[in-house]
Amino acid sequence: MPEFTPSALCVFCGARFGADPATRDTAIGLGRLLATKGITLVYGGGGVGLMGLVANAALDNGGRAIGIIPNFLLQREAGHPALTETVVVETMHERKLQMFERSEAFVVLPGGIGTLEEFFEVLSWRTLGLHNKPIVIIDQGGYWKPLAALLRGVVEGGFAEPTHLDHVAFVSELKDVLPAIAAMPPSAGFEKRLDRV
């Protein structure tokens, strides 16, 4: 069976650069990696922060970058001016749905509240059995260690199945991203156990 490589991959990341300069290098490296592997970047359409760095690196290396951006962010001049394709939507909900539908896997770079929201939505959908797309988190400099601990705590606290931890892979280096995607269990999740009252 051939190793799975997505044709289009969604990246969730910050609209800021963050405090660790190495995070910028990781974002640029990810965009370059996608381009060299012929994987289309799907992302939030911004030309700012890590989002802009990922998109520029993909485009500068001959790759494709599709941005999904709400109109109100375009009005704030936060959009990227030179993407392969820009899809303008009206709401954040439409944005996330389009990003989901156009991608075969997800990678999470450091980011803020919006990045967390995007990640938790696709993770929740996977635990509900609504999709089986791989989710990989790049734990640049240990930034996402608290998130990994939180997810373990949710399981240990009895609010999620241990198998739900299999729906997310944490990696620290770019070279491990595509192997982690290929190794992700294909199960879309088991029926969630509910505690009846």
C-alpha positions as a Markdown table, in Angstrom:
| # | Residue | x | y | z |
|---|---|---|---|---|
| 1 | Met | 0.0 | 0.0 | 0.0 |
| 2 | Pro | 1.6 | 3.3 | -1.0 |
| 3 | Glu | 2.4 | 5.9 | 1.7 |
| 4 | Phe | -0.2 | 8.6 | 2.0 |
| 5 | Thr | 0.8 | 12.1 | 1.0 |
| 6 | Pro | -1.9 | 14.7 | 0.9 |
| 7 | Ser | -2.4 | 16.7 | -2.3 |
| 8 | Ala | -3.6 | 19.7 | -0.3 |
| 9 | Leu | -2.8 | 20.4 | 3.3 |
| 10 | Cys | -4.3 | 23.0 | 5.6 |
| 11 | Val | -2.0 | 25.0 | 7.9 |
| 12 | Phe | -3.4 | 26.7 | 11.1 |
| 13 | Cys | -1.0 | 29.3 | 12.5 |
| 14 | Gly | -0.7 | 32.8 | 13.9 |
| 15 | Ala | -1.3 | 36.1 | 12.3 |
| 16 | Arg | 1.7 | 37.3 | 14.5 |
| 17 | Phe | 5.3 | 36.2 | 14.5 |
| 18 | Gly | 5.5 | 35.1 | 18.1 |
| 19 | Ala | 8.3 | 35.6 | 20.6 |
| 20 | Asp | 10.6 | 32.8 | 19.4 |
| 21 | Pro | 12.5 | 33.8 | 16.2 |
| 22 | Ala | 13.0 | 30.2 | 15.3 |
| 23 | Thr | 9.2 | 29.9 | 14.8 |
| 24 | Arg | 9.6 | 32.1 | 11.7 |
| 25 | Asp | 12.2 | 29.7 | 10.3 |
| 26 | Thr | 9.8 | 26.7 | 10.9 |
| 27 | Ala | 7.0 | 28.5 | 9.1 |
| 28 | Ile | 9.2 | 29.3 | 6.1 |
| 29 | Gly | 10.5 | 25.7 | 6.1 |
| 30 | Leu | 7.0 | 24.3 | 6.1 |
| 31 | Gly | 5.9 | 26.4 | 3.1 |
| 32 | Arg | 9.1 | 25.3 | 1.3 |
| 33 | Leu | 8.4 | 21.6 | 2.2 |
| 34 | Leu | 4.9 | 21.7 | 0.8 |
| 35 | Ala | 6.1 | 23.3 | -2.4 |
| 36 | Thr | 8.9 | 20.8 | -3.0 |
| 37 | Lys | 6.5 | 17.9 | -2.4 |
| 38 | Gly | 3.8 | 19.3 | -4.7 |
| 39 | Ile | 1.4 | 19.7 | -1.8 |
| 40 | Thr | -1.0 | 22.7 | -2.2 |
| 41 | Leu | -1.1 | 24.9 | 0.9 |
| 42 | Val | -4.6 | 25.8 | 2.1 |
| 43 | Tyr | -4.7 | 28.4 | 4.9 |
| 44 | Gly | -6.6 | 31.4 | 6.2 |
| 45 | Gly | -5.5 | 33.8 | 3.4 |
| 46 | Gly | -3.5 | 36.2 | 5.5 |
| 47 | Gly | -0.4 | 38.1 | 4.4 |
| 48 | Val | 0.6 | 38.8 | 8.0 |
| 49 | Gly | 2.5 | 36.9 | 10.7 |
| 50 | Leu | 3.3 | 33.2 | 10.3 |
| 51 | Met | 0.5 | 32.9 | 7.8 |
| 52 | Gly | 2.2 | 35.2 | 5.4 |
| 53 | Leu | 5.6 | 33.5 | 5.9 |
| 54 | Val | 4.2 | 30.0 | 5.1 |
| 55 | Ala | 2.4 | 31.3 | 2.0 |
| 56 | Asn | 5.4 | 33.3 | 0.7 |
| 57 | Ala | 7.7 | 30.3 | 1.2 |
| 58 | Ala | 5.3 | 28.0 | -0.7 |
| 59 | Leu | 4.9 | 30.5 | -3.6 |
| 60 | Asp | 8.6 | 31.4 | -3.7 |
| 61 | Asn | 9.4 | 27.7 | -4.2 |
| 62 | Gly | 6.9 | 27.1 | -7.0 |
| 63 | Gly | 4.1 | 25.9 | -4.9 |
| 64 | Arg | 0.4 | 26.6 | -4.8 |
| 65 | Ala | -1.3 | 28.6 | -2.0 |
| 66 | Ile | -5.0 | 28.9 | -1.6 |
| 67 | Gly | -6.3 | 31.4 | 1.0 |
| 68 | Ile | -9.7 | 31.4 | 2.5 |
| 69 | Ile | -10.5 | 34.8 | 4.1 |
| 70 | Pro | -13.5 | 36.6 | 5.4 |
| 71 | Asn | -14.4 | 39.9 | 3.7 |
| 72 | Phe | -14.0 | 41.8 | 7.0 |
| 73 | Leu | -10.3 | 40.8 | 7.2 |
| 74 | Leu | -9.8 | 41.9 | 3.6 |
| 75 | Gln | -11.2 | 45.3 | 4.6 |
| 76 | Arg | -8.5 | 45.4 | 7.4 |
| 77 | Glu | -5.9 | 44.8 | 4.7 |
| 78 | Ala | -4.8 | 41.5 | 6.3 |
| 79 | Gly | -5.1 | 39.5 | 3.1 |
| 80 | His | -2.2 | 38.2 | 1.0 |
| 81 | Pro | -2.1 | 40.0 | -2.4 |
| 82 | Ala | -0.5 | 37.3 | -4.6 |
| 83 | Leu | -2.0 | 33.8 | -3.8 |
| 84 | Thr | -2.7 | 31.2 | -6.4 |
| 85 | Glu | -6.3 | 31.4 | -5.4 |
| 86 | Thr | -8.1 | 33.6 | -2.9 |
| 87 | Val | -11.6 | 32.6 | -1.8 |
| 88 | Val | -13.5 | 35.4 | 0.0 |
| 89 | Val | -16.3 | 34.3 | 2.4 |
| 90 | Glu | -18.6 | 36.2 | 4.7 |
| 91 | Thr | -18.1 | 34.5 | 8.0 |
| 92 | Met | -15.4 | 32.7 | 10.1 |
| 93 | His | -17.6 | 29.6 | 10.0 |
| 94 | Glu | -17.6 | 29.6 | 6.2 |
| 95 | Arg | -13.8 | 30.1 | 6.3 |
| 96 | Lys | -13.2 | 27.0 | 8.5 |
| 97 | Leu | -15.6 | 24.8 | 6.5 |
| 98 | Gln | -13.9 | 25.7 | 3.2 |
| 99 | Met | -10.4 | 25.1 | 4.7 |
| 100 | Phe | -11.6 | 21.7 | 5.9 |
| 101 | Glu | -13.3 | 20.7 | 2.6 |
| 102 | Arg | -10.3 | 21.7 | 0.5 |
| 103 | Ser | -7.7 | 19.8 | 2.6 |
| 104 | Glu | -6.7 | 16.2 | 3.2 |
| 105 | Ala | -4.7 | 16.8 | 6.4 |
| 106 | Phe | -4.0 | 19.5 | 8.9 |
| 107 | Val | -0.8 | 20.9 | 10.4 |
| 108 | Val | -0.7 | 23.3 | 13.3 |
| 109 | Leu | 2.1 | 25.8 | 13.9 |
| 110 | Pro | 2.3 | 28.1 | 16.9 |
| 111 | Gly | -0.5 | 30.6 | 17.1 |
| 112 | Gly | -3.1 | 32.2 | 19.3 |
| 113 | Ile | -6.8 | 31.9 | 20.1 |
| 114 | Gly | -7.8 | 31.6 | 16.5 |
| 115 | Thr | -5.3 | 28.8 | 15.9 |
| 116 | Leu | -6.6 | 26.9 | 19.0 |
| 117 | Glu | -10.2 | 27.3 | 17.8 |
| 118 | Glu | -9.4 | 25.9 | 14.4 |
| 119 | Phe | -7.5 | 23.0 | 15.8 |
| 120 | Phe | -10.1 | 22.0 | 18.4 |
| 121 | Glu | -12.9 | 22.1 | 15.8 |
| 122 | Val | -11.2 | 19.6 | 13.4 |
| 123 | Leu | -10.1 | 17.5 | 16.4 |
| 124 | Ser | -13.7 | 17.5 | 17.7 |
| 125 | Trp | -15.0 | 16.5 | 14.3 |
| 126 | Arg | -12.5 | 13.7 | 14.1 |
| 127 | Thr | -13.5 | 12.3 | 17.6 |
| 128 | Leu | -17.1 | 12.4 | 16.4 |
| 129 | Gly | -16.2 | 10.3 | 13.4 |
| 130 | Leu | -17.0 | 13.0 | 10.9 |
| 131 | His | -13.6 | 12.7 | 9.2 |
| 132 | Asn | -10.4 | 10.8 | 9.3 |
| 133 | Lys | -8.0 | 13.4 | 8.1 |
| 134 | Pro | -4.6 | 13.5 | 9.9 |
| 135 | Ile | -3.8 | 16.3 | 12.3 |
| 136 | Val | -0.2 | 17.1 | 13.1 |
| 137 | Ile | 1.1 | 19.7 | 15.6 |
| 138 | Ile | 4.6 | 21.2 | 15.1 |
| 139 | Asp | 5.7 | 21.7 | 18.7 |
| 140 | Gln | 8.2 | 24.5 | 17.9 |
| 141 | Gly | 10.4 | 25.0 | 20.9 |
| 142 | Gly | 8.0 | 23.3 | 23.2 |
| 143 | Tyr | 5.3 | 25.9 | 22.5 |
| 144 | Trp | 2.5 | 23.3 | 22.4 |
| 145 | Lys | 3.6 | 21.3 | 25.5 |
| 146 | Pro | 0.8 | 22.8 | 27.6 |
| 147 | Leu | -1.7 | 21.8 | 24.9 |
| 148 | Ala | -0.4 | 18.2 | 24.9 |
| 149 | Ala | -0.7 | 18.1 | 28.7 |
| 150 | Leu | -4.2 | 19.5 | 28.6 |
| 151 | Leu | -5.4 | 16.8 | 26.1 |
| 152 | Arg | -3.9 | 14.1 | 28.4 |
| 153 | Gly | -5.6 | 15.7 | 31.3 |
| 154 | Val | -9.0 | 15.6 | 29.6 |
| 155 | Val | -8.5 | 11.9 | 29.0 |
| 156 | Glu | -7.3 | 11.2 | 32.6 |
| 157 | Gly | -10.2 | 13.3 | 33.9 |
| 158 | Gly | -12.6 | 10.9 | 32.2 |
| 159 | Phe | -14.0 | 13.3 | 29.6 |
| 160 | Ala | -12.4 | 11.7 | 26.5 |
| 161 | Glu | -11.4 | 8.3 | 25.3 |
| 162 | Pro | -7.7 | 7.4 | 25.4 |
| 163 | Thr | -8.0 | 6.6 | 21.6 |
| 164 | His | -8.7 | 10.3 | 21.0 |
| 165 | Leu | -5.1 | 11.1 | 21.7 |
| 166 | Asp | -4.3 | 9.0 | 18.6 |
| 167 | His | -6.0 | 11.6 | 16.5 |
| 168 | Val | -3.2 | 14.1 | 17.0 |
| 169 | Ala | 0.5 | 13.7 | 16.4 |
| 170 | Phe | 3.0 | 16.1 | 18.0 |
| 171 | Val | 6.3 | 16.5 | 16.2 |
| 172 | Ser | 9.2 | 18.9 | 16.9 |
| 173 | Glu | 10.9 | 18.9 | 13.5 |
| 174 | Leu | 9.7 | 19.5 | 10.0 |
| 175 | Lys | 11.2 | 16.3 | 8.7 |
| 176 | Asp | 8.7 | 14.4 | 10.8 |
| 177 | Val | 5.6 | 16.1 | 9.5 |
| 178 | Leu | 4.9 | 14.0 | 6.4 |
| 179 | Pro | 5.8 | 10.7 | 8.1 |
| 180 | Ala | 3.5 | 11.5 | 11.0 |
| 181 | Ile | 0.7 | 12.2 | 8.5 |
| 182 | Ala | 1.3 | 8.9 | 6.7 |
| 183 | Ala | 1.4 | 7.0 | 10.0 |
| 184 | Met | -1.9 | 8.5 | 11.4 |
| 185 | Pro | -4.4 | 5.8 | 12.1 |
| 186 | Pro | -7.1 | 5.9 | 9.4 |
| 187 | Ser | -10.0 | 5.3 | 11.8 |
| 188 | Ala | -12.4 | 8.2 | 12.0 |
| 189 | Gly | -12.9 | 7.5 | 15.6 |
| 190 | Phe | -15.1 | 5.2 | 17.6 |
| 191 | Glu | -18.6 | 6.1 | 18.7 |
| 192 | Lys | -18.2 | 8.3 | 21.7 |
| 193 | Arg | -19.2 | 6.8 | 25.0 |
| 194 | Leu | -21.8 | 8.8 | 26.7 |
| 195 | Asp | -22.6 | 8.7 | 30.4 |
| 196 | Arg | -26.4 | 8.3 | 30.6 |
| 197 | Val | -28.2 | 9.7 | 33.6 |
